[in-house]
């Protein structure tokens, strides 16, 4: 898995703080609103810019919403999550994460092996 171990450890801390330390995934992938399952081990994740927190930075569009807590509550309740958005270059075995940083890391920390995802031909920095 091509994740920063520090970021994954932070996600695990959030899982434990939410009382989900003993959570065991009921399936390989969480329920998704749509998309196809992609192995987490095949997803490369971007790094946050220097000084930007990995989790729970303020969301100006949703004041008062703690993103990691809302994702963990949805997972606990079995609520389907939106799919990750992945970029996949023709002939490449791996995918690059475009959108879904919180969902990906929290699900990896919970032990899921796959994530629902949709593919895009757009990648930040390509155009």
C-alpha positions as CSV (number, residue, x, y, z in Angstrom):
1,X,0.0,0.0,0.0
2,X,1.5,3.4,-1.0
3,X,0.3,5.4,2.0
4,X,2.3,7.6,4.3
5,X,2.6,5.5,7.5
6,X,2.2,8.7,9.6
7,X,-1.1,9.5,8.0
8,X,-2.4,6.0,8.3
9,X,-1.4,6.0,12.0
10,X,-3.4,9.3,12.4
11,X,-6.4,7.6,10.8
12,X,-6.1,4.6,13.2
13,X,-6.1,7.1,16.1
14,X,-9.3,8.6,14.9
15,X,-10.9,5.1,14.5
16,X,-9.9,4.3,18.1
17,X,-11.1,7.7,19.4
18,X,-14.5,7.0,17.7
19,X,-14.8,3.8,19.7
20,X,-14.3,1.6,16.6
21,X,-11.0,0.1,17.5
22,X,-12.5,-3.4,17.5
23,X,-14.5,-2.8,14.3
24,X,-14.2,-5.7,11.7
25,X,-15.3,-5.0,8.2
26,X,-18.4,-7.0,7.3
27,X,-17.2,-7.2,3.6
28,X,-14.1,-6.3,1.6
29,X,-15.5,-2.9,0.7
30,X,-17.8,-0.5,2.4
31,X,-21.2,0.0,0.8
32,X,-21.0,2.7,-1.8
33,X,-23.6,4.9,-3.5
34,X,-22.1,3.7,-6.9
35,X,-18.8,2.8,-8.5
36,X,-16.9,-0.4,-8.7
37,X,-14.6,-1.9,-6.1
38,X,-10.9,-1.2,-6.4
39,X,-8.2,-2.8,-4.2
40,X,-6.8,-0.3,-1.7
41,X,-3.4,-1.8,-2.3
42,X,-3.5,-0.4,-5.9
43,X,-4.2,3.2,-5.0
44,X,-1.5,5.8,-4.7
45,X,-2.4,8.6,-2.4
46,X,-1.3,12.3,-2.6
47,X,0.3,14.1,0.3
48,X,-1.3,17.1,1.8
49,X,0.5,20.5,1.4
50,X,2.9,21.5,4.1
51,X,0.9,22.9,7.1
52,X,-2.4,21.4,6.0
53,X,-3.8,19.0,8.5
54,X,-4.4,15.5,7.2
55,X,-7.7,15.2,9.0
56,X,-10.5,17.5,10.2
57,X,-9.4,20.8,8.8
58,X,-12.3,23.3,8.8
59,X,-14.8,22.9,6.0
60,X,-16.1,26.3,4.9
61,X,-19.0,24.6,3.0
62,X,-20.1,22.6,6.0
63,X,-19.3,24.5,9.2
64,X,-19.5,22.3,12.3
65,X,-19.1,19.0,10.4
66,X,-16.1,17.0,11.4
67,X,-15.5,15.0,8.2
68,X,-13.7,12.0,9.8
69,X,-16.4,11.6,12.5
70,X,-19.2,11.8,9.9
71,X,-17.5,9.1,7.7
72,X,-16.9,6.8,10.7
73,X,-20.6,7.3,11.8
74,X,-21.7,6.4,8.3
75,X,-19.5,3.3,8.3
76,X,-20.8,2.2,11.7
77,X,-24.4,2.6,10.5
78,X,-23.8,0.9,7.1
79,X,-24.6,4.1,5.2
80,X,-23.3,4.0,1.6
81,X,-20.4,6.3,1.0
82,X,-19.7,8.2,-2.2
83,X,-17.1,6.5,-4.4
84,X,-13.5,7.6,-4.5
85,X,-12.4,9.4,-7.7
86,X,-9.4,7.8,-9.2
87,X,-7.2,8.6,-12.2
88,X,-5.9,5.6,-14.1
89,X,-3.4,5.9,-16.8
90,X,-3.7,3.4,-19.7
91,X,-1.4,0.5,-19.2
92,X,-0.7,1.4,-15.5
93,X,-1.5,-1.2,-12.9
94,X,-2.0,1.4,-10.2
95,X,-4.5,4.2,-9.6
96,X,-4.0,7.8,-8.3
97,X,-6.4,9.2,-5.8
98,X,-8.1,12.4,-7.0
99,X,-10.8,12.7,-4.4
100,X,-11.6,10.8,-1.2
101,X,-8.5,11.2,1.0
102,X,-10.5,10.9,4.3
103,X,-12.6,8.0,3.1
104,X,-9.7,6.0,1.8
105,X,-7.5,6.4,4.9
106,X,-10.2,5.7,7.4
107,X,-11.4,2.6,5.5
108,X,-7.9,1.4,5.2
109,X,-7.4,1.9,9.0
110,X,-10.6,-0.1,9.6
111,X,-9.3,-3.0,7.6
112,X,-11.3,-2.7,4.4
113,X,-9.4,-4.1,1.4
114,X,-11.4,-2.5,-1.4
115,X,-13.1,0.9,-2.0
116,X,-16.0,1.8,-4.3
117,X,-14.5,4.1,-7.0
118,X,-15.1,5.8,-10.3
119,X,-12.5,6.6,-12.8
120,X,-11.7,10.0,-14.3
121,X,-9.5,11.1,-17.1
122,X,-8.7,14.3,-15.3
123,X,-5.8,14.6,-12.9
124,X,-4.8,17.8,-11.1
125,X,-1.6,19.2,-12.6
126,X,-2.0,17.5,-16.0
127,X,-3.6,20.4,-17.8
